[in-house]
């Protein structure tokens, strides 16, 4: 089991949404938390919240996680101020979701892949060598149910999350051989009621509900504490891999009946 108390944690995208709630939750369990976010002012507000509730120092950094040099510099600063990092939560993510692929600006596609996929490599590599040397640590990657099934109007986002799942799974296999004491967790939730997914809809809320932020955060923290390799929410999402044994046309029809490809038609997004 991963010991959250007295651990040092880095959370990307921790200034808002589930990143903020994870920071507060982990701090409440005794961790010292460093928030990395492009919104440095917002990150400092959350660090102040954690200090007020725990009576301990926590940290905030303005970091562009798509910039390898910025990640390296921030990791060096974290180690000098906090010490070695025990838990990394790759939480930061972006989404466009308002148009089909042919109408999505190239710059938005590049940004989505940089933040949701490439940054996983830069952030994890910044701290993984120390974890491997100690044979202790935990890397958490926030994926998505859309990384398990393609979704209309989410081509670049879904592709980036498919990559995140592959990143976690391959890293888990690699660490089992090189540093078995270092754990990984992939989190694949359906839509969450954050500003990021404002306006999404679901045809069968009893089967595929829009998830509450705190419910997701509680499950992630529990997974870290109990070294669970995978979190899938809600349970119905777990049916996706077995459904892939069906012929493609049948699989697509089932996904269509569930309303998955209609979910983004009412999407508004943050701001």
Backbone torsions as a table, in degrees:
resi	resn	phi	psi	omega
1	UNK	NA	139.5	178.2
2	UNK	-79.2	131.2	-178.5
3	UNK	-88.0	105.2	-179.0
4	UNK	-73.9	-40.3	179.7
5	UNK	-59.8	132.5	178.4
6	UNK	71.1	9.0	177.1
7	UNK	-88.6	157.3	174.4
8	UNK	-102.9	128.6	-172.2
9	UNK	-124.9	138.3	170.0
10	UNK	-115.4	128.1	178.2
11	UNK	-122.0	121.4	175.3
12	UNK	-85.0	148.0	-178.9
13	UNK	63.6	37.2	-174.2
14	UNK	-92.2	7.3	-177.6
15	UNK	-82.1	-13.5	-177.3
16	UNK	-156.4	174.4	174.3
17	UNK	59.7	-146.1	-177.7
18	UNK	-69.1	-23.3	176.5
19	UNK	-62.2	-44.1	177.7
20	UNK	-63.0	-46.1	-178.6
21	UNK	-66.0	-35.4	176.3
22	UNK	-65.6	-40.4	178.2
23	UNK	-60.3	-47.3	-180.0
24	UNK	-63.9	-41.0	-178.8
25	UNK	-67.6	-42.0	179.3
26	UNK	-69.7	-38.6	176.9
27	UNK	-62.4	-39.9	179.1
28	UNK	-63.2	-26.0	179.1
29	UNK	-88.4	4.6	174.5
30	UNK	106.7	1.4	179.7
31	UNK	-80.5	154.1	168.1
32	UNK	-98.1	124.9	-168.7
33	UNK	-115.5	135.7	170.9
34	UNK	-114.7	125.6	178.9
35	UNK	-99.2	128.8	171.3
36	UNK	-108.6	127.4	179.5
37	UNK	-157.5	147.3	174.5
38	UNK	-63.3	-30.6	176.8
39	UNK	-87.1	84.4	-175.8
40	UNK	-64.0	-38.5	179.7
41	UNK	-61.5	-43.8	178.1
42	UNK	-64.4	-39.1	178.4
43	UNK	-62.9	-39.0	179.5
44	UNK	-66.6	-34.3	177.2
45	UNK	-63.0	-44.0	180.0
46	UNK	-66.9	-39.7	177.2
47	UNK	-60.8	-38.5	177.4
48	UNK	-65.2	-40.1	176.5
49	UNK	-59.0	-44.5	-178.4
50	UNK	-65.9	-39.9	177.9
51	UNK	-62.7	-40.4	-177.5
52	UNK	-66.5	-34.3	-175.8
53	UNK	-90.0	-23.2	-176.0
54	UNK	-110.2	-20.5	-176.8
55	UNK	74.3	15.0	179.6
56	UNK	-123.4	161.7	177.9
57	UNK	-75.3	136.7	170.4
58	UNK	-133.0	167.6	-166.1
59	UNK	-130.7	153.8	179.9
60	UNK	-137.8	135.0	-178.5
61	UNK	-134.8	137.4	171.5
62	UNK	-86.7	109.4	-174.4
63	UNK	-133.7	131.4	170.1
64	UNK	-91.4	101.6	-173.3
65	UNK	-72.3	-6.6	175.0
66	UNK	-84.4	-8.3	-178.7
67	UNK	-101.2	109.5	-175.9
68	UNK	-59.1	-41.5	-179.4
69	UNK	-65.9	-39.0	178.5
70	UNK	-64.9	-39.4	178.4
71	UNK	-64.2	-44.8	179.6
72	UNK	-61.4	-43.9	179.9
73	UNK	-65.2	-42.3	-179.6
74	UNK	-66.7	-37.8	178.6
75	UNK	-64.0	-39.9	177.1
76	UNK	-62.8	-41.9	178.9
77	UNK	-65.3	-41.0	178.7
78	UNK	-60.3	-46.6	-178.6
79	UNK	-64.0	-34.7	180.0
80	UNK	-72.8	-29.0	-176.8
81	UNK	-96.8	-29.6	-175.3
82	UNK	-114.3	-27.7	-170.2
83	UNK	100.2	-171.8	-178.0
84	UNK	-63.5	144.4	-177.6
85	UNK	-91.9	132.0	-178.0
86	UNK	-97.3	-33.4	-175.4
87	UNK	-133.9	127.3	174.2
88	UNK	-114.5	128.7	177.1
89	UNK	-114.5	106.0	177.5
90	UNK	-81.4	88.3	-173.0
91	UNK	-107.1	-28.2	-173.4
92	UNK	-57.7	139.0	179.0
93	UNK	-159.3	155.9	176.1
94	UNK	-132.4	159.3	-179.6
95	UNK	-148.5	145.1	172.0
96	UNK	-103.9	-73.6	167.3
97	UNK	72.5	7.1	-175.5
98	UNK	-103.7	-1.3	-175.2
99	UNK	-153.1	158.0	172.4
100	UNK	-63.0	166.1	-177.2
101	UNK	-53.8	-44.4	-174.7
102	UNK	-66.6	-16.9	179.0
103	UNK	-104.6	0.1	-179.9
104	UNK	-84.4	125.7	-179.8
105	UNK	-58.9	142.0	179.7
106	UNK	-56.6	-37.3	-178.7
107	UNK	-63.3	-35.0	178.9
108	UNK	-70.3	-39.1	177.5
109	UNK	-61.5	-46.2	179.9
110	UNK	-62.0	-42.1	-179.4
111	UNK	-63.4	-43.8	-180.0
112	UNK	-59.5	-45.0	-179.8
113	UNK	-68.3	-38.6	179.6
114	UNK	-63.9	-45.8	-176.2
115	UNK	-77.3	-47.6	-171.5
116	UNK	-81.6	-21.8	-175.5
117	UNK	-122.5	-63.7	-175.0
118	UNK	-60.1	-37.7	-179.1
119	UNK	-62.0	-27.1	175.9
120	UNK	-57.1	-40.0	-179.3
121	UNK	-69.3	-47.1	-175.3
122	UNK	-65.6	-45.1	-177.1
123	UNK	-69.1	-45.6	-178.6
124	UNK	-64.7	-43.5	-179.9
125	UNK	-64.4	-24.6	179.9
126	UNK	-68.1	-27.4	-175.7
127	UNK	-119.0	-17.9	-174.6
128	UNK	-63.0	-39.4	-179.8
129	UNK	-55.8	-41.3	178.3
130	UNK	-65.1	-40.2	177.3
131	UNK	-62.2	-43.8	-178.5
132	UNK	-65.5	-38.4	178.4
133	UNK	-63.2	-38.0	179.4
134	UNK	-86.2	-10.8	-173.5
135	UNK	52.1	45.9	-178.9
136	UNK	-159.5	136.1	178.2
137	UNK	152.2	178.0	-176.3
138	UNK	-152.1	129.2	176.7
139	UNK	-114.7	118.2	-179.6
140	UNK	-108.0	131.2	178.7
141	UNK	-121.8	123.5	177.2
142	UNK	-85.8	105.6	177.5
143	UNK	-94.2	-134.3	-178.5
144	UNK	-172.4	152.4	171.4
145	UNK	-60.4	-27.6	178.3
146	UNK	-72.5	-6.8	170.5
147	UNK	-85.3	-4.4	179.4
148	UNK	-107.6	-15.2	179.0
149	UNK	-152.5	138.8	178.0
150	UNK	-68.2	145.5	-177.6
151	UNK	-132.4	131.0	177.7
152	UNK	-58.9	138.9	-177.7
153	UNK	70.7	9.1	176.9
154	UNK	-128.7	34.2	-172.5
155	UNK	-59.1	-52.9	-177.3
156	UNK	-72.1	-36.0	178.9
157	UNK	-67.2	-47.7	-180.0
158	UNK	-61.6	-41.2	177.7
159	UNK	-61.7	-41.0	-179.5
160	UNK	-65.9	-33.3	-179.5
161	UNK	-81.7	-30.9	169.5
162	UNK	-58.2	-42.3	179.0
163	UNK	-64.4	-37.9	179.3
164	UNK	-63.1	-38.9	178.1
165	UNK	-65.6	-43.1	177.1
166	UNK	-64.0	-37.6	177.0
167	UNK	-59.3	-51.2	-178.4
168	UNK	-63.3	-45.8	-175.1
169	UNK	-65.1	-43.2	179.4
170	UNK	-67.4	-39.9	178.1
171	UNK	-63.7	-41.0	178.5
172	UNK	-59.4	-44.1	179.5
173	UNK	-63.7	-42.2	-178.5
174	UNK	-64.9	-44.5	-178.1
175	UNK	-68.9	-30.2	177.8
176	UNK	-58.4	-29.1	179.6
177	UNK	-90.9	-41.0	-171.2
178	UNK	-94.1	-32.8	-177.3
179	UNK	-155.4	76.3	-173.5
180	UNK	-63.2	-14.7	177.6
181	UNK	-79.3	-10.1	178.0
182	UNK	-94.6	123.0	-175.2
183	UNK	-103.6	159.2	172.9
184	UNK	-131.9	153.8	174.9
185	UNK	-137.9	131.1	171.8
186	UNK	-107.4	135.0	-177.8
187	UNK	-116.2	117.6	-177.9
188	UNK	-120.2	84.4	179.1
189	UNK	-92.1	155.7	166.9
190	UNK	-70.4	-171.7	-178.7
191	UNK	-58.8	142.9	-179.7
192	UNK	-113.7	146.5	-176.1
193	UNK	-79.3	56.7	173.9
194	UNK	-104.9	167.7	177.0
195	UNK	-59.2	-28.2	-179.0
196	UNK	-58.8	-33.4	-177.8
197	UNK	-113.0	25.3	-179.2
198	UNK	-56.2	127.7	174.3
199	UNK	96.9	-9.5	178.7
200	UNK	-66.7	154.9	-178.0
201	UNK	-126.0	165.3	176.0
202	UNK	-140.2	135.0	-175.9
203	UNK	-74.0	-36.9	-177.3
204	UNK	-125.0	81.2	-176.2
205	UNK	-62.9	-21.8	176.9
206	UNK	-72.9	-22.7	-179.6
207	UNK	-102.3	-43.7	-179.4
208	UNK	-126.9	74.6	-178.1
209	UNK	-74.2	151.7	168.3
210	UNK	-69.5	123.1	-170.8
211	UNK	-79.1	147.6	174.8
212	UNK	-82.0	138.0	-178.0
213	UNK	-52.7	-50.0	-174.2
214	UNK	-65.0	-34.0	178.3
215	UNK	-62.8	-42.3	179.2
216	UNK	-65.2	-46.0	-179.0
217	UNK	-60.4	-43.9	179.6
218	UNK	-60.2	-40.5	180.0
219	UNK	-68.1	-37.7	179.8
220	UNK	-66.1	-46.4	-179.5
221	UNK	-63.2	-39.8	176.5
222	UNK	-62.5	-39.8	179.3
223	UNK	-64.5	-38.8	176.9
224	UNK	-63.6	-48.0	-177.0
225	UNK	-62.6	-34.2	-174.8
226	UNK	-105.6	11.1	177.7
227	UNK	54.8	42.1	177.5
228	UNK	-81.8	132.8	-174.1
229	UNK	-78.1	-22.4	-174.0
230	UNK	-146.3	137.9	171.8
231	UNK	-124.5	122.5	178.4
232	UNK	-125.2	126.2	-178.2
233	UNK	-137.6	138.6	-11.9
234	UNK	-73.2	178.3	-176.6
235	UNK	-56.3	-31.4	-177.7
236	UNK	-59.6	-27.9	179.6
237	UNK	-63.0	-26.5	179.5
238	UNK	-65.3	-14.9	179.9
239	UNK	-78.4	-13.0	-175.9
240	UNK	-61.4	-49.0	-179.9
241	UNK	-58.0	-45.9	177.4
242	UNK	-61.5	-32.6	-178.8
243	UNK	-65.4	-17.8	-178.0
244	UNK	-72.1	-8.4	174.5
245	UNK	-74.6	-15.5	178.4
246	UNK	-71.0	154.3	171.9
247	UNK	-56.5	150.2	-174.3
248	UNK	-55.1	-44.8	-178.2
249	UNK	-62.6	-37.7	179.3
250	UNK	-71.0	-43.2	177.8
251	UNK	-57.8	-47.4	-179.7
252	UNK	-61.6	-37.2	-179.8
253	UNK	-66.9	-40.4	178.4
254	UNK	-63.6	-45.9	178.7
255	UNK	-61.4	-39.8	177.7
256	UNK	-63.7	-42.3	178.8
257	UNK	-62.9	-32.7	178.5
258	UNK	-73.8	-10.4	177.6
259	UNK	81.8	12.8	-175.7
260	UNK	-58.8	-41.3	-175.7
261	UNK	-80.3	-0.1	174.5
262	UNK	-101.1	-6.4	-171.8
263	UNK	-62.3	-31.6	-174.5
264	UNK	-92.7	-0.5	-176.7
265	UNK	-66.8	-24.7	179.0
266	UNK	-108.0	11.2	-175.8
267	UNK	-63.4	136.8	177.5
268	UNK	-115.3	-46.7	179.6
269	UNK	85.6	177.8	-176.1
270	UNK	-74.5	124.6	172.0
271	UNK	67.4	NA	NA
